[in-house]
Amino acid sequence: MATREEGRFKGFFRRYGEHLLILGVGVLLSVVMGVLHAHNPPFLQALDSKVYDTILRQTHSSKITGVPVIVDLDEKALAEFGQWPWPRWRVAFLLAKLREYGAVSVGLDILFAEPDRTSPVRLKEEMRRDLQVDIGFTGLPPDLLDNDKLLANILSTGPYVLGYFFNFGTAENAKHDCVLHPARLALIRTPGTPDVDTFLFDATEPICNLPVLGEAAPNSGFYNADPDADGIMRRTPLIIRYRDKVYPSLSLAALMQAMGQKQLVVKMEPNGIDSIRLGPTVIPLDARGRMVINYRGPQHTFPYVSAADVLAGRLPAGALKGRIALVGTSAAGLKDIRSTPLDPVFPGVEVHATVIDNILTKEFITRPNWIEILEFFVVIGIGLLATALLTWASAKWSLVPLGGGAVGMWFGAVWCMEAKGIYVSPMLPIVTVVAIFTILTLLKFLREEGHKKFLHATFASYLSPELIDRMVESKEMPELGGEARVCTAYFTDIQSFSSFSEVLTATQLVELLNEYLSAMTDILIEDSGTLDKYEGDAIIAFFGAPIDLPDHAFRACRVAVSMQRKLLELREKWKAESPAPEEPDRNTKHLPPEVWRSDWKWPRHVHDMKMRIGVNSGEIVVGNMGSAMRMNYTMMGDSVNLSARLEAAAKQYGVYTMVSEYTLDQEYADERGDTRRVRDGVECRLLDNIQVVGKQEPVKVYELVALKGELTEQEQRLFALFDKGMGHYLATEWDQAMEAFREALPLERVPDGKTTPSEVFLQRCEQFKANPPVPPGQPWDGVYRLTKK
């Protein structure tokens, strides 16, 4: 029982082992990809960022609200009003003009961390300190003596928002007199959710404006940027924690100023921040309080106004009514430059404008928490699907659905981004498909190459390369050790070959055999026959193993016809060949001229060479047989023995290709799929119903002459007369049979042999006429029992 179970296991593994290996490797790769998605290492983050950028470039909308306007300290303004930094009174004048033009909020992407050195009071102090000169400003109004106070006065009277910067390093030089404007928060969280401080970026110190300005301004916000590892700014923090308070960004503070909002509602989830609500607008954030920026285009997508035109009053009245003005610079040397997915050179002030516009339009890019779960299952699912396809289908057929799936995932991600504002990353699912397809295809290729090398090493000496390739493609491996299957055995032998050694030297004999065997083997291999062995001049072969050939019997008949024709061509070639002028006399045995003339390369024996072929089909055992030291893929069985007997028996009839009825009755499907028998595709004549030596059952044997429709007129007449004679012969009508055989005798195909079929049956009819095989009036089976092999 154990042996039987072991055999079943080995059979199962031999049949499905490669599928199990491919399946196991594919499942392992799918799990690895799932683990990579869960841990999201930096190299995957970098790759996913590039994918995100590509999709954003495909889907972004250039439509803007027009509310954010950038007041640009550009080259024009510096040329007209002097280099930067300007006196604070000019900045105050600029702010006043912006309010006059109708701006509902003015955000300053500028830091005023030092006192204005152009203030008259600062100039007086520095002249006294450095030059010991005491100067006065007679007639100057007191409000103009200190530019910082002048700017503070303006800040206190309008919707102005100062900008500042947070540091996150050590706080050794932290200022303690900064005046910042924290946001009032209302938290929405379920029980057990950590406090908002747990997730926010925690600043160590601010780099802030002068206290006099900070106290005067109604609002302020940080302008920190948070680029990704590759330097591209894809998201920005809207709130940051500092000393147990939460502060808004410059863009958020400017929008709050414009809307008159003082409070933010923060929604918390167990794994971090979910969103903040500003008035009726819910702004989705990531766990750390960052908003993904939905860029509208490259730089200058938003309207720009030169500060020079504002100061000079060249704008139409009410030009900025209801708009949020963001004061920044695009002048060379002063630019605050960021890299974005849409533009590597993007003014920082325009990032603030983009954030404000996103909030106003509510067109956000989000990644809900369930997206990562979805992506994980997509990675595992697509990995297992790809594995299943590649396990049971070829790489060529798997490429279409897997390639279509990858394209579908890409365009699905594009649709989600464009229609829903949700970024679903197609990166790792596509990488999973590509990785599994590449690795499993390579693995299958290497295994197939291994199979192919094994098959070539095992069968190359007796199978055609095309047949080996078919075995690899169909994965139809031979059963090493022996298996029974219906095949066709094939034997050939050169007639009277022993006489060749009497006239040829050993070298000449090898030369002749090499040419003959090469030509015959090429025909055999070309028609997918399997060479078993050479035995001297004999070729032993079979059709239908190690790979199944449904038309094995017909192939064997076709090869037999081709070999006989090829031998005729070789005989004509050998007759025409002459020895080379420099070649020594080849007739080393001094045969008479009628046997070997001096101008012949080969003697008459070679010119008249004939070959006998025996073909029989039936159940044959094929496999690797031999000893542990040496094995050969060969055949054995009664059907093989009968094929050998037919080759030998052909000599007694004077024919050269003898085929059994078992071969001619084999069925196969032709090119159109119609079922045919071999005898329908060949030209042959019934020779006899014989019982060969060592066999009890008789078998009808035929002379195979040509493929269907290839008989000459003489052969057609011969076959008709011979068949007529056979009819009378089987009916024990000896005189009528001899008459037909006498008519057929002059038409025999090979009249120069020792005998012919017509001559054999003339003699047999005379014998049976004198000594009938059965008493008169009794039925006769027509069986003729051969007495020698």
Salt bridges, closest charged atoms under 4 A:
GLU5 OE2 - ARG8 NH1 3.24
GLU6 OE2 - LYS10 NZ 3.28
GLU18 OE1 - HIS451 NE2 3.31
ASP53 OD2 - ARG234 NH2 2.70
GLU80 OE1 - ARG314 NH2 2.95
GLU100 OE2 - LYS97 NZ 3.76
ASP109 OD1 - HIS352 NE2 3.77
ASP130 OD1 - ARG129 NE 2.93
ASP134 OD1 - ARG128 NH2 3.26
ASP146 OD2 - ARG122 NH2 3.91
ASP148 OD1 - ARG88 NH1 2.51
ASP148 OD2 - ARG122 NH2 3.99
ASP195 OD1 - ARG189 NH1 3.58
ASP197 OD2 - ARG241 NE 3.26
ASP202 OD2 - ARG241 NH1 2.58
ASP226 OD2 - ARG290 NH1 2.88
ASP228 OD2 - ARG234 NH1 2.80
ASP228 OD1 - ARG235 NE 3.96
ASP230 OD2 - LYS50 NZ 3.33
ASP230 OD2 - ARG234 NH2 2.75
ASP244 OD1 - ARG241 NH2 2.59
ASP286 OD2 - ARG235 NH1 3.58
ASP286 OD2 - ARG290 NE 2.78
ASP309 OD1 - LYS76 NZ 2.83
ASP309 OD1 - ARG314 NE 2.79
ASP336 OD1 - ARG338 NH2 3.36
ASP357 OD2 - ARG296 NE 3.26
GLU363 OE1 - ARG296 NH2 2.84
GLU375 OE1 - HIS37 NE2 3.10
GLU375 OE2 - ARG367 NH1 2.87
GLU448 OE2 - LYS475 NZ 3.48
ASP469 OD1 - LYS452 NZ 2.81
GLU479 OE1 - ARG14 NH2 3.33
GLU483 OE2 - ARG485 NH2 2.92
GLU511 OE1 - ARG586 NH2 3.69
GLU511 OE2 - LYS601 NZ 3.54
GLU515 OE2 - LYS573 NZ 2.66
ASP527 OD1 - ARG555 NH1 3.09
ASP527 OD2 - ARG558 NE 2.77
ASP532 OD1 - LYS533 NZ 2.98
ASP551 OD1 - ARG555 NE 2.86
GLU569 OE1 - LYS566 NZ 3.60
GLU572 OE2 - LYS575 NZ 3.82
GLU577 OE2 - LYS573 NZ 2.56
GLU583 OE2 - ARG586 NH1 2.67
ASP599 OD2 - ARG597 NH2 2.99
GLU647 OE2 - ARG612 NE 3.54
ASP665 OD1 - ARG677 NH1 3.24
ASP665 OD1 - ARG679 NH2 2.96
ASP674 OD2 - ARG672 NE 3.60
ASP688 OD2 - ARG764 NH1 2.56
GLU703 OE1 - ARG685 NE 2.65
GLU703 OE2 - ARG749 NH1 2.97
GLU710 OE1 - ARG565 NH2 2.28
GLU715 OE2 - ARG749 NE 3.00
GLU733 OE1 - HIS728 ND1 2.55
ASP735 OD1 - LYS769 NZ 2.72
GLU748 OE1 - ARG685 NH2 2.72
ASP752 OD2 - LYS610 NZ 3.63
